[in-house]
Amino acid sequence: MGILAWIILGLAAGLVANVILPGDEPGGVRLSLAIGVLGALIGGAMASAFGLGGVSDFFDPQRWLVAGAGAVLLLVNYRAISRQNSG
């Protein structure tokens, strides 16, 4: 499954991050989904780097937590940076 599975997981993580952190953001839901995908990919790479499993371990709940945490962290950082730049 590999990278495609992580992209699908990232889409789900982006939706969850948008639900956990509701509010206005310049990019809307599409940007949240993109941030979710990026967070999942980064989280998956970090999990592999720290020996927490491989990228192919899609159905492991630990991967889902890592992907969700990555998406939430990226979304928080994005909002902080966009607010700082806008005003």
PDB file of N, CA, C and O in Angstrom:
ATOM      1  N   MET A   1       0.829  -1.190   0.000  1.00  0.00           N
ATOM      2  CA  MET A   1       0.000   0.000   0.000  1.00  0.00           C
ATOM      3  C   MET A   1       0.869   1.248   0.000  1.00  0.00           C
ATOM      4  O   MET A   1       0.632   2.142  -0.812  1.00  0.00           O
ATOM      5  N   GLY A   2       1.835   1.345   0.848  1.00  0.00           N
ATOM      6  CA  GLY A   2       2.832   2.396   0.831  1.00  0.00           C
ATOM      7  C   GLY A   2       2.307   3.817   0.877  1.00  0.00           C
ATOM      8  O   GLY A   2       1.475   4.166   1.714  1.00  0.00           O
ATOM      9  N   ILE A   3       2.812   4.630  -0.042  1.00  0.00           N
ATOM     10  CA  ILE A   3       2.567   6.062  -0.019  1.00  0.00           C
ATOM     11  C   ILE A   3       1.097   6.410  -0.243  1.00  0.00           C
ATOM     12  O   ILE A   3       0.600   7.372   0.341  1.00  0.00           O
ATOM     13  N   LEU A   4       0.399   5.649  -1.073  1.00  0.00           N
ATOM     14  CA  LEU A   4      -1.012   5.921  -1.319  1.00  0.00           C
ATOM     15  C   LEU A   4      -1.829   5.761  -0.039  1.00  0.00           C
ATOM     16  O   LEU A   4      -2.746   6.540   0.218  1.00  0.00           O
ATOM     17  N   ALA A   5      -1.501   4.769   0.746  1.00  0.00           N
ATOM     18  CA  ALA A   5      -2.195   4.565   2.022  1.00  0.00           C
ATOM     19  C   ALA A   5      -1.954   5.743   2.957  1.00  0.00           C
ATOM     20  O   ALA A   5      -2.866   6.175   3.662  1.00  0.00           O
ATOM     21  N   TRP A   6      -0.733   6.263   2.965  1.00  0.00           N
ATOM     22  CA  TRP A   6      -0.443   7.407   3.831  1.00  0.00           C
ATOM     23  C   TRP A   6      -1.152   8.665   3.352  1.00  0.00           C
ATOM     24  O   TRP A   6      -1.527   9.508   4.168  1.00  0.00           O
ATOM     25  N   ILE A   7      -1.340   8.806   2.052  1.00  0.00           N
ATOM     26  CA  ILE A   7      -2.093   9.950   1.539  1.00  0.00           C
ATOM     27  C   ILE A   7      -3.552   9.847   1.975  1.00  0.00           C
ATOM     28  O   ILE A   7      -4.149  10.837   2.398  1.00  0.00           O
ATOM     29  N   ILE A   8      -4.122   8.653   1.871  1.00  0.00           N
ATOM     30  CA  ILE A   8      -5.500   8.455   2.327  1.00  0.00           C
ATOM     31  C   ILE A   8      -5.609   8.710   3.824  1.00  0.00           C
ATOM     32  O   ILE A   8      -6.549   9.360   4.282  1.00  0.00           O
ATOM     33  N   LEU A   9      -4.656   8.202   4.574  1.00  0.00           N
ATOM     34  CA  LEU A   9      -4.622   8.449   6.013  1.00  0.00           C
ATOM     35  C   LEU A   9      -4.489   9.939   6.291  1.00  0.00           C
ATOM     36  O   LEU A   9      -5.107  10.454   7.223  1.00  0.00           O
ATOM     37  N   GLY A  10      -3.693  10.628   5.495  1.00  0.00           N
ATOM     38  CA  GLY A  10      -3.515  12.072   5.655  1.00  0.00           C
ATOM     39  C   GLY A  10      -4.782  12.852   5.399  1.00  0.00           C
ATOM     40  O   GLY A  10      -5.051  13.839   6.083  1.00  0.00           O
ATOM     41  N   LEU A  11      -5.566  12.426   4.423  1.00  0.00           N
ATOM     42  CA  LEU A  11      -6.845  13.086   4.178  1.00  0.00           C
ATOM     43  C   LEU A  11      -7.757  12.957   5.388  1.00  0.00           C
ATOM     44  O   LEU A  11      -8.412  13.915   5.797  1.00  0.00           O
ATOM     45  N   ALA A  12      -7.788  11.754   5.953  1.00  0.00           N
ATOM     46  CA  ALA A  12      -8.596  11.544   7.163  1.00  0.00           C
ATOM     47  C   ALA A  12      -8.045  12.365   8.329  1.00  0.00           C
ATOM     48  O   ALA A  12      -8.812  12.950   9.095  1.00  0.00           O
ATOM     49  N   ALA A  13      -6.732  12.409   8.462  1.00  0.00           N
ATOM     50  CA  ALA A  13      -6.119  13.180   9.544  1.00  0.00           C
ATOM     51  C   ALA A  13      -6.400  14.671   9.378  1.00  0.00           C
ATOM     52  O   ALA A  13      -6.608  15.374  10.366  1.00  0.00           O
ATOM     53  N   GLY A  14      -6.407  15.154   8.147  1.00  0.00           N
ATOM     54  CA  GLY A  14      -6.724  16.556   7.893  1.00  0.00           C
ATOM     55  C   GLY A  14      -8.149  16.899   8.291  1.00  0.00           C
ATOM     56  O   GLY A  14      -8.406  17.959   8.862  1.00  0.00           O
ATOM     57  N   LEU A  15      -9.075  15.998   7.987  1.00  0.00           N
ATOM     58  CA  LEU A  15     -10.462  16.221   8.396  1.00  0.00           C
ATOM     59  C   LEU A  15     -10.594  16.221   9.917  1.00  0.00           C
ATOM     60  O   LEU A  15     -11.289  17.059  10.491  1.00  0.00           O
ATOM     61  N   VAL A  16      -9.925  15.277  10.552  1.00  0.00           N
ATOM     62  CA  VAL A  16      -9.973  15.207  12.015  1.00  0.00           C
ATOM     63  C   VAL A  16      -9.342  16.458  12.624  1.00  0.00           C
ATOM     64  O   VAL A  16      -9.873  17.013  13.586  1.00  0.00           O
ATOM     65  N   ALA A  17      -8.220  16.903  12.075  1.00  0.00           N
ATOM     66  CA  ALA A  17      -7.565  18.110  12.591  1.00  0.00           C
ATOM     67  C   ALA A  17      -8.478  19.322  12.433  1.00  0.00           C
ATOM     68  O   ALA A  17      -8.515  20.191  13.303  1.00  0.00           O
ATOM     69  N   ASN A  18      -9.207  19.380  11.336  1.00  0.00           N
ATOM     70  CA  ASN A  18     -10.121  20.493  11.111  1.00  0.00           C
ATOM     71  C   ASN A  18     -11.286  20.457  12.101  1.00  0.00           C
ATOM     72  O   ASN A  18     -11.801  21.504  12.491  1.00  0.00           O
ATOM     73  N   VAL A  19     -11.702  19.257  12.507  1.00  0.00           N
ATOM     74  CA  VAL A  19     -12.770  19.122  13.502  1.00  0.00           C
ATOM     75  C   VAL A  19     -12.241  19.466  14.894  1.00  0.00           C
ATOM     76  O   VAL A  19     -12.926  20.127  15.675  1.00  0.00           O
ATOM     77  N   ILE A  20     -11.024  19.016  15.203  1.00  0.00           N
ATOM     78  CA  ILE A  20     -10.431  19.285  16.514  1.00  0.00           C
ATOM     79  C   ILE A  20     -10.134  20.764  16.688  1.00  0.00           C
ATOM     80  O   ILE A  20     -10.306  21.320  17.773  1.00  0.00           O
ATOM     81  N   LEU A  21      -9.683  21.400  15.603  1.00  0.00           N
ATOM     82  CA  LEU A  21      -9.312  22.810  15.644  1.00  0.00           C
ATOM     83  C   LEU A  21     -10.208  23.619  14.714  1.00  0.00           C
ATOM     84  O   LEU A  21      -9.748  24.091  13.675  1.00  0.00           O
ATOM     85  N   PRO A  22     -11.475  23.786  15.070  1.00  0.00           N
ATOM     86  CA  PRO A  22     -12.359  24.539  14.175  1.00  0.00           C
ATOM     87  C   PRO A  22     -11.971  26.013  14.155  1.00  0.00           C
ATOM     88  O   PRO A  22     -11.351  26.524  15.087  1.00  0.00           O
ATOM     89  N   GLY A  23     -12.343  26.661  13.100  1.00  0.00           N
ATOM     90  CA  GLY A  23     -12.069  28.089  12.998  1.00  0.00           C
ATOM     91  C   GLY A  23     -11.798  28.492  11.572  1.00  0.00           C
ATOM     92  O   GLY A  23     -11.714  27.658  10.671  1.00  0.00           O
ATOM     93  N   ASP A  24     -11.665  29.780  11.388  1.00  0.00           N
ATOM     94  CA  ASP A  24     -11.410  30.304  10.054  1.00  0.00           C
ATOM     95  C   ASP A  24      -9.946  30.162   9.713  1.00  0.00           C
ATOM     96  O   ASP A  24      -9.064  30.399  10.538  1.00  0.00           O
ATOM     97  N   GLU A  25      -9.714  29.774   8.490  1.00  0.00           N
ATOM     98  CA  GLU A  25      -8.355  29.722   7.985  1.00  0.00           C
ATOM     99  C   GLU A  25      -8.402  30.092   6.518  1.00  0.00           C
ATOM    100  O   GLU A  25      -9.388  29.804   5.839  1.00  0.00           O
ATOM    101  N   PRO A  26      -7.373  30.715   6.028  1.00  0.00           N
ATOM    102  CA  PRO A  26      -7.395  31.218   4.652  1.00  0.00           C
ATOM    103  C   PRO A  26      -7.634  30.152   3.588  1.00  0.00           C
ATOM    104  O   PRO A  26      -8.270  30.445   2.575  1.00  0.00           O
ATOM    105  N   GLY A  27      -7.155  28.943   3.777  1.00  0.00           N
ATOM    106  CA  GLY A  27      -7.260  27.922   2.736  1.00  0.00           C
ATOM    107  C   GLY A  27      -8.490  27.054   2.823  1.00  0.00           C
ATOM    108  O   GLY A  27      -8.780  26.318   1.880  1.00  0.00           O
ATOM    109  N   GLY A  28      -9.218  27.109   3.903  1.00  0.00           N
ATOM    110  CA  GLY A  28     -10.417  26.304   4.063  1.00  0.00           C
ATOM    111  C   GLY A  28     -10.127  24.819   4.232  1.00  0.00           C
ATOM    112  O   GLY A  28      -9.043  24.423   4.659  1.00  0.00           O
ATOM    113  N   VAL A  29     -11.112  24.019   3.890  1.00  0.00           N
ATOM    114  CA  VAL A  29     -11.020  22.575   4.082  1.00  0.00           C
ATOM    115  C   VAL A  29      -9.950  21.963   3.178  1.00  0.00           C
ATOM    116  O   VAL A  29      -9.253  21.033   3.585  1.00  0.00           O
ATOM    117  N   ARG A  30      -9.818  22.473   1.969  1.00  0.00           N
ATOM    118  CA  ARG A  30      -8.809  21.921   1.056  1.00  0.00           C
ATOM    119  C   ARG A  30      -7.409  22.037   1.640  1.00  0.00           C
ATOM    120  O   ARG A  30      -6.608  21.107   1.548  1.00  0.00           O
ATOM    121  N   LEU A  31      -7.125  23.177   2.236  1.00  0.00           N
ATOM    122  CA  LEU A  31      -5.809  23.347   2.842  1.00  0.00           C
ATOM    123  C   LEU A  31      -5.646  22.430   4.049  1.00  0.00           C
ATOM    124  O   LEU A  31      -4.561  21.893   4.273  1.00  0.00           O
ATOM    125  N   SER A  32      -6.697  22.246   4.819  1.00  0.00           N
ATOM    126  CA  SER A  32      -6.635  21.319   5.950  1.00  0.00           C
ATOM    127  C   SER A  32      -6.341  19.902   5.479  1.00  0.00           C
ATOM    128  O   SER A  32      -5.573  19.184   6.119  1.00  0.00           O
ATOM    129  N   LEU A  33      -6.941  19.495   4.371  1.00  0.00           N
ATOM    130  CA  LEU A  33      -6.671  18.170   3.817  1.00  0.00           C
ATOM    131  C   LEU A  33      -5.220  18.068   3.359  1.00  0.00           C
ATOM    132  O   LEU A  33      -4.556  17.061   3.606  1.00  0.00           O
ATOM    133  N   ALA A  34      -4.733  19.106   2.696  1.00  0.00           N
ATOM    134  CA  ALA A  34      -3.340  19.095   2.241  1.00  0.00           C
ATOM    135  C   ALA A  34      -2.383  19.056   3.429  1.00  0.00           C
ATOM    136  O   ALA A  34      -1.384  18.337   3.399  1.00  0.00           O
ATOM    137  N   ILE A  35      -2.682  19.816   4.462  1.00  0.00           N
ATOM    138  CA  ILE A  35      -1.855  19.793   5.668  1.00  0.00           C
ATOM    139  C   ILE A  35      -1.929  18.417   6.323  1.00  0.00           C
ATOM    140  O   ILE A  35      -0.928  17.926   6.844  1.00  0.00           O
ATOM    141  N   GLY A  36      -3.097  17.797   6.300  1.00  0.00           N
ATOM    142  CA  GLY A  36      -3.238  16.444   6.839  1.00  0.00           C
ATOM    143  C   GLY A  36      -2.378  15.442   6.100  1.00  0.00           C
ATOM    144  O   GLY A  36      -1.733  14.595   6.718  1.00  0.00           O
ATOM    145  N   VAL A  37      -2.366  15.534   4.774  1.00  0.00           N
ATOM    146  CA  VAL A  37      -1.529  14.627   3.977  1.00  0.00           C
ATOM    147  C   VAL A  37      -0.064  14.854   4.304  1.00  0.00           C
ATOM    148  O   VAL A  37       0.683  13.899   4.518  1.00  0.00           O
ATOM    149  N   LEU A  38       0.347  16.106   4.342  1.00  0.00           N
ATOM    150  CA  LEU A  38       1.738  16.418   4.663  1.00  0.00           C
ATOM    151  C   LEU A  38       2.088  15.948   6.072  1.00  0.00           C
ATOM    152  O   LEU A  38       3.162  15.390   6.294  1.00  0.00           O
ATOM    153  N   GLY A  39       1.179  16.174   7.025  1.00  0.00           N
ATOM    154  CA  GLY A  39       1.418  15.722   8.395  1.00  0.00           C
ATOM    155  C   GLY A  39       1.536  14.210   8.497  1.00  0.00           C
ATOM    156  O   GLY A  39       2.374  13.697   9.238  1.00  0.00           O
ATOM    157  N   ALA A  40       0.703  13.502   7.760  1.00  0.00           N
ATOM    158  CA  ALA A  40       0.760  12.038   7.770  1.00  0.00           C
ATOM    159  C   ALA A  40       2.062  11.542   7.159  1.00  0.00           C
ATOM    160  O   ALA A  40       2.684  10.618   7.682  1.00  0.00           O
ATOM    161  N   LEU A  41       2.472  12.153   6.057  1.00  0.00           N
ATOM    162  CA  LEU A  41       3.721  11.736   5.417  1.00  0.00           C
ATOM    163  C   LEU A  41       4.927  12.024   6.316  1.00  0.00           C
ATOM    164  O   LEU A  41       5.818  11.187   6.456  1.00  0.00           O
ATOM    165  N   ILE A  42       4.947  13.197   6.914  1.00  0.00           N
ATOM    166  CA  ILE A  42       6.045  13.534   7.823  1.00  0.00           C
ATOM    167  C   ILE A  42       6.002  12.636   9.051  1.00  0.00           C
ATOM    168  O   ILE A  42       7.035  12.127   9.487  1.00  0.00           O
ATOM    169  N   GLY A  43       4.815  12.440   9.607  1.00  0.00           N
ATOM    170  CA  GLY A  43       4.674  11.562  10.763  1.00  0.00           C
ATOM    171  C   GLY A  43       5.091  10.134  10.458  1.00  0.00           C
ATOM    172  O   GLY A  43       5.739   9.479  11.275  1.00  0.00           O
ATOM    173  N   GLY A  44       4.718   9.655   9.280  1.00  0.00           N
ATOM    174  CA  GLY A  44       5.110   8.305   8.877  1.00  0.00           C
ATOM    175  C   GLY A  44       6.611   8.178   8.719  1.00  0.00           C
ATOM    176  O   GLY A  44       7.201   7.177   9.123  1.00  0.00           O
ATOM    177  N   ALA A  45       7.231   9.194   8.132  1.00  0.00           N
ATOM    178  CA  ALA A  45       8.685   9.177   7.972  1.00  0.00           C
ATOM    179  C   ALA A  45       9.388   9.235   9.325  1.00  0.00           C
ATOM    180  O   ALA A  45      10.385   8.547   9.543  1.00  0.00           O
ATOM    181  N   MET A  46       8.864  10.057  10.231  1.00  0.00           N
ATOM    182  CA  MET A  46       9.467  10.153  11.564  1.00  0.00           C
ATOM    183  C   MET A  46       9.287   8.857  12.343  1.00  0.00           C
ATOM    184  O   MET A  46      10.198   8.422  13.047  1.00  0.00           O
ATOM    185  N   ALA A  47       8.117   8.241  12.220  1.00  0.00           N
ATOM    186  CA  ALA A  47       7.880   6.967  12.906  1.00  0.00           C
ATOM    187  C   ALA A  47       8.864   5.914  12.414  1.00  0.00           C
ATOM    188  O   ALA A  47       9.395   5.132  13.202  1.00  0.00           O
ATOM    189  N   SER A  48       9.101   5.900  11.119  1.00  0.00           N
ATOM    190  CA  SER A  48      10.064   4.950  10.561  1.00  0.00           C
ATOM    191  C   SER A  48      11.477   5.263  11.034  1.00  0.00           C
ATOM    192  O   SER A  48      12.244   4.359  11.366  1.00  0.00           O
ATOM    193  N   ALA A  49      11.814   6.544  11.063  1.00  0.00           N
ATOM    194  CA  ALA A  49      13.162   6.951  11.470  1.00  0.00           C
ATOM    195  C   ALA A  49      13.453   6.615  12.933  1.00  0.00           C
ATOM    196  O   ALA A  49      14.583   6.280  13.287  1.00  0.00           O
ATOM    197  N   PHE A  50      12.433   6.705  13.771  1.00  0.00           N
ATOM    198  CA  PHE A  50      12.612   6.412  15.192  1.00  0.00           C
ATOM    199  C   PHE A  50      12.348   4.948  15.534  1.00  0.00           C
ATOM    200  O   PHE A  50      12.311   4.574  16.707  1.00  0.00           O
ATOM    201  N   GLY A  51      12.167   4.131  14.514  1.00  0.00           N
ATOM    202  CA  GLY A  51      11.995   2.700  14.736  1.00  0.00           C
ATOM    203  C   GLY A  51      10.634   2.305  15.267  1.00  0.00           C
ATOM    204  O   GLY A  51      10.494   1.263  15.907  1.00  0.00           O
ATOM    205  N   LEU A  52       9.630   3.126  15.009  1.00  0.00           N
ATOM    206  CA  LEU A  52       8.284   2.827  15.491  1.00  0.00           C
ATOM    207  C   LEU A  52       7.479   2.027  14.479  1.00  0.00           C
ATOM    208  O   LEU A  52       6.276   1.833  14.653  1.00  0.00           O
ATOM    209  N   GLY A  53       8.126   1.571  13.440  1.00  0.00           N
ATOM    210  CA  GLY A  53       7.441   0.782  12.423  1.00  0.00           C
ATOM    211  C   GLY A  53       7.695   1.345  11.051  1.00  0.00           C
ATOM    212  O   GLY A  53       8.219   2.448  10.898  1.00  0.00           O
ATOM    213  N   GLY A  54       7.322   0.584  10.067  1.00  0.00           N
ATOM    214  CA  GLY A  54       7.540   1.008   8.698  1.00  0.00           C
ATOM    215  C   GLY A  54       6.357   1.751   8.126  1.00  0.00           C
ATOM    216  O   GLY A  54       5.265   1.744   8.694  1.00  0.00           O
ATOM    217  N   VAL A  55       6.585   2.387   7.003  1.00  0.00           N
ATOM    218  CA  VAL A  55       5.540   3.128   6.327  1.00  0.00           C
ATOM    219  C   VAL A  55       4.440   2.195   5.837  1.00  0.00           C
ATOM    220  O   VAL A  55       3.305   2.631   5.643  1.00  0.00           O
ATOM    221  N   SER A  56       4.752   0.937   5.638  1.00  0.00           N
ATOM    222  CA  SER A  56       3.760  -0.010   5.136  1.00  0.00           C
ATOM    223  C   SER A  56       2.806  -0.520   6.220  1.00  0.00           C
ATOM    224  O   SER A  56       1.855  -1.236   5.907  1.00  0.00           O
ATOM    225  N   ASP A  57       3.038  -0.169   7.475  1.00  0.00           N
ATOM    226  CA  ASP A  57       2.179  -0.606   8.585  1.00  0.00           C
ATOM    227  C   ASP A  57       0.956   0.300   8.696  1.00  0.00           C
ATOM    228  O   ASP A  57       0.794   1.014   9.686  1.00  0.00           O
ATOM    229  N   PHE A  58       0.102   0.270   7.682  1.00  0.00           N
ATOM    230  CA  PHE A  58      -1.009   1.214   7.580  1.00  0.00           C
ATOM    231  C   PHE A  58      -2.063   1.009   8.647  1.00  0.00           C
ATOM    232  O   PHE A  58      -2.614   1.987   9.152  1.00  0.00           O
ATOM    233  N   PHE A  59      -2.362  -0.219   9.007  1.00  0.00           N
ATOM    234  CA  PHE A  59      -3.472  -0.485   9.916  1.00  0.00           C
ATOM    235  C   PHE A  59      -3.081  -0.483  11.386  1.00  0.00           C
ATOM    236  O   PHE A  59      -3.894  -0.841  12.238  1.00  0.00           O
ATOM    237  N   ASP A  60      -1.871  -0.093  11.696  1.00  0.00           N
ATOM    238  CA  ASP A  60      -1.424   0.003  13.081  1.00  0.00           C
ATOM    239  C   ASP A  60      -1.972   1.296  13.694  1.00  0.00           C
ATOM    240  O   ASP A  60      -1.739   2.371  13.141  1.00  0.00           O
ATOM    241  N   PRO A  61      -2.688   1.225  14.813  1.00  0.00           N
ATOM    242  CA  PRO A  61      -3.256   2.428  15.424  1.00  0.00           C
ATOM    243  C   PRO A  61      -2.206   3.482  15.773  1.00  0.00           C
ATOM    244  O   PRO A  61      -2.496   4.678  15.774  1.00  0.00           O
ATOM    245  N   GLN A  62      -0.998   3.035  16.065  1.00  0.00           N
ATOM    246  CA  GLN A  62       0.077   3.981  16.378  1.00  0.00           C
ATOM    247  C   GLN A  62       0.340   4.901  15.179  1.00  0.00           C
ATOM    248  O   GLN A  62       0.605   6.089  15.363  1.00  0.00           O
ATOM    249  N   ARG A  63       0.269   4.372  13.967  1.00  0.00           N
ATOM    250  CA  ARG A  63       0.478   5.190  12.763  1.00  0.00           C
ATOM    251  C   ARG A  63      -0.608   6.247  12.638  1.00  0.00           C
ATOM    252  O   ARG A  63      -0.341   7.387  12.260  1.00  0.00           O
ATOM    253  N   TRP A  64      -1.843   5.853  12.962  1.00  0.00           N
ATOM    254  CA  TRP A  64      -2.955   6.797  12.877  1.00  0.00           C
ATOM    255  C   TRP A  64      -2.776   7.930  13.876  1.00  0.00           C
ATOM    256  O   TRP A  64      -3.071   9.084  13.564  1.00  0.00           O
ATOM    257  N   LEU A  65      -2.294   7.611  15.076  1.00  0.00           N
ATOM    258  CA  LEU A  65      -2.037   8.656  16.068  1.00  0.00           C
ATOM    259  C   LEU A  65      -0.924   9.588  15.616  1.00  0.00           C
ATOM    260  O   LEU A  65      -1.019  10.804  15.778  1.00  0.00           O
ATOM    261  N   VAL A  66       0.131   9.013  15.050  1.00  0.00           N
ATOM    262  CA  VAL A  66       1.244   9.820  14.564  1.00  0.00           C
ATOM    263  C   VAL A  66       0.776  10.739  13.431  1.00  0.00           C
ATOM    264  O   VAL A  66       1.129  11.918  13.402  1.00  0.00           O
ATOM    265  N   ALA A  67      -0.005  10.209  12.516  1.00  0.00           N
ATOM    266  CA  ALA A  67      -0.506  11.004  11.400  1.00  0.00           C
ATOM    267  C   ALA A  67      -1.431  12.118  11.889  1.00  0.00           C
ATOM    268  O   ALA A  67      -1.336  13.257  11.433  1.00  0.00           O
ATOM    269  N   GLY A  68      -2.310  11.787  12.806  1.00  0.00           N
ATOM    270  CA  GLY A  68      -3.214  12.801  13.362  1.00  0.00           C
ATOM    271  C   GLY A  68      -2.471  13.878  14.117  1.00  0.00           C
ATOM    272  O   GLY A  68      -2.773  15.062  13.974  1.00  0.00           O
ATOM    273  N   ALA A  69      -1.502  13.479  14.918  1.00  0.00           N
ATOM    274  CA  ALA A  69      -0.708  14.458  15.659  1.00  0.00           C
ATOM    275  C   ALA A  69       0.086  15.348  14.708  1.00  0.00           C
ATOM    276  O   ALA A  69       0.190  16.555  14.923  1.00  0.00           O
ATOM    277  N   GLY A  70       0.639  14.756  13.668  1.00  0.00           N
ATOM    278  CA  GLY A  70       1.370  15.553  12.687  1.00  0.00           C
ATOM    279  C   GLY A  70       0.472  16.561  11.999  1.00  0.00           C
ATOM    280  O   GLY A  70       0.871  17.707  11.790  1.00  0.00           O
ATOM    281  N   ALA A  71      -0.728  16.152  11.647  1.00  0.00           N
ATOM    282  CA  ALA A  71      -1.676  17.052  10.989  1.00  0.00           C
ATOM    283  C   ALA A  71      -2.097  18.187  11.912  1.00  0.00           C
ATOM    284  O   ALA A  71      -2.156  19.343  11.493  1.00  0.00           O
ATOM    285  N   VAL A  72      -2.388  17.861  13.171  1.00  0.00           N
ATOM    286  CA  VAL A  72      -2.790  18.892  14.126  1.00  0.00           C
ATOM    287  C   VAL A  72      -1.642  19.878  14.362  1.00  0.00           C
ATOM    288  O   VAL A  72      -1.862  21.089  14.387  1.00  0.00           O
ATOM    289  N   LEU A  73      -0.433  19.372  14.534  1.00  0.00           N
ATOM    290  CA  LEU A  73       0.708  20.263  14.757  1.00  0.00           C
ATOM    291  C   LEU A  73       0.957  21.170  13.556  1.00  0.00           C
ATOM    292  O   LEU A  73       1.214  22.361  13.727  1.00  0.00           O
ATOM    293  N   LEU A  74       0.886  20.627  12.359  1.00  0.00           N
ATOM    294  CA  LEU A  74       1.077  21.462  11.178  1.00  0.00           C
ATOM    295  C   LEU A  74      -0.035  22.495  11.037  1.00  0.00           C
ATOM    296  O   LEU A  74       0.226  23.634  10.648  1.00  0.00           O
ATOM    297  N   LEU A  75      -1.261  22.114  11.345  1.00  0.00           N
ATOM    298  CA  LEU A  75      -2.374  23.047  11.252  1.00  0.00           C
ATOM    299  C   LEU A  75      -2.231  24.179  12.277  1.00  0.00           C
ATOM    300  O   LEU A  75      -2.486  25.339  11.952  1.00  0.00           O
ATOM    301  N   VAL A  76      -1.833  23.858  13.491  1.00  0.00           N
ATOM    302  CA  VAL A  76      -1.606  24.879  14.516  1.00  0.00           C
ATOM    303  C   VAL A  76      -0.502  25.833  14.073  1.00  0.00           C
ATOM    304  O   VAL A  76      -0.646  27.050  14.187  1.00  0.00           O
ATOM    305  N   ASN A  77       0.596  25.282  13.570  1.00  0.00           N
ATOM    306  CA  ASN A  77       1.699  26.126  13.105  1.00  0.00           C
ATOM    307  C   ASN A  77       1.283  26.997  11.924  1.00  0.00           C
ATOM    308  O   ASN A  77       1.630  28.177  11.868  1.00  0.00           O
ATOM    309  N   TYR A  78       0.548  26.424  10.992  1.00  0.00           N
ATOM    310  CA  TYR A  78       0.090  27.198   9.840  1.00  0.00           C
ATOM    311  C   TYR A  78      -0.783  28.367  10.283  1.00  0.00           C
ATOM    312  O   TYR A  78      -0.610  29.491   9.813  1.00  0.00           O
ATOM    313  N   ARG A  79      -1.711  28.101  11.181  1.00  0.00           N
ATOM    314  CA  ARG A  79      -2.590  29.174  11.651  1.00  0.00           C
ATOM    315  C   ARG A  79      -1.824  30.246  12.385  1.00  0.00           C
ATOM    316  O   ARG A  79      -2.114  31.432  12.222  1.00  0.00           O
ATOM    317  N   ALA A  80      -0.847  29.855  13.194  1.00  0.00           N
ATOM    318  CA  ALA A  80      -0.048  30.840  13.916  1.00  0.00           C
ATOM    319  C   ALA A  80       0.748  31.711  12.943  1.00  0.00           C
ATOM    320  O   ALA A  80       0.827  32.926  13.121  1.00  0.00           O
ATOM    321  N   ILE A  81       1.329  31.101  11.930  1.00  0.00           N
ATOM    322  CA  ILE A  81       2.117  31.846  10.959  1.00  0.00           C
ATOM    323  C   ILE A  81       1.216  32.752  10.110  1.00  0.00           C
ATOM    324  O   ILE A  81       1.570  33.900   9.842  1.00  0.00           O
ATOM    325  N   SER A  82       0.061  32.242   9.692  1.00  0.00           N
ATOM    326  CA  SER A  82      -0.827  33.054   8.852  1.00  0.00           C
ATOM    327  C   SER A  82      -1.404  34.230   9.635  1.00  0.00           C
ATOM    328  O   SER A  82      -1.590  35.309   9.071  1.00  0.00           O
ATOM    329  N   ARG A  83      -1.688  34.044  10.917  1.00  0.00           N
ATOM    330  CA  ARG A  83      -2.189  35.163  11.740  1.00  0.00           C
ATOM    331  C   ARG A  83      -1.094  36.196  11.961  1.00  0.00           C
ATOM    332  O   ARG A  83      -1.364  37.397  11.961  1.00  0.00           O
ATOM    333  N   GLN A  84       0.119  35.745  12.145  1.00  0.00           N
ATOM    334  CA  GLN A  84       1.228  36.658  12.362  1.00  0.00           C
ATOM    335  C   GLN A  84       1.489  37.484  11.109  1.00  0.00           C
ATOM    336  O   GLN A  84       1.786  38.674  11.210  1.00  0.00           O
ATOM    337  N   ASN A  85       1.385  36.880   9.940  1.00  0.00           N
ATOM    338  CA  ASN A  85       1.618  37.591   8.687  1.00  0.00           C
ATOM    339  C   ASN A  85       0.482  38.518   8.295  1.00  0.00           C
ATOM    340  O   ASN A  85       0.705  39.505   7.595  1.00  0.00           O
ATOM    341  N   SER A  86      -0.740  38.215   8.736  1.00  0.00           N
ATOM    342  CA  SER A  86      -1.886  39.023   8.345  1.00  0.00           C
ATOM    343  C   SER A  86      -2.115  40.232   9.257  1.00  0.00           C
ATOM    344  O   SER A  86      -2.834  41.160   8.887  1.00  0.00           O
ATOM    345  N   GLY A  87      -1.538  40.223  10.385  1.00  0.00           N
ATOM    346  CA  GLY A  87      -1.842  41.371  11.243  1.00  0.00           C
ATOM    347  C   GLY A  87      -0.922  41.494  12.323  1.00  0.00           C
ATOM    348  O   GLY A  87      -1.042  42.410  13.136  1.00  0.00           O
TER     349      GLY A  87
END
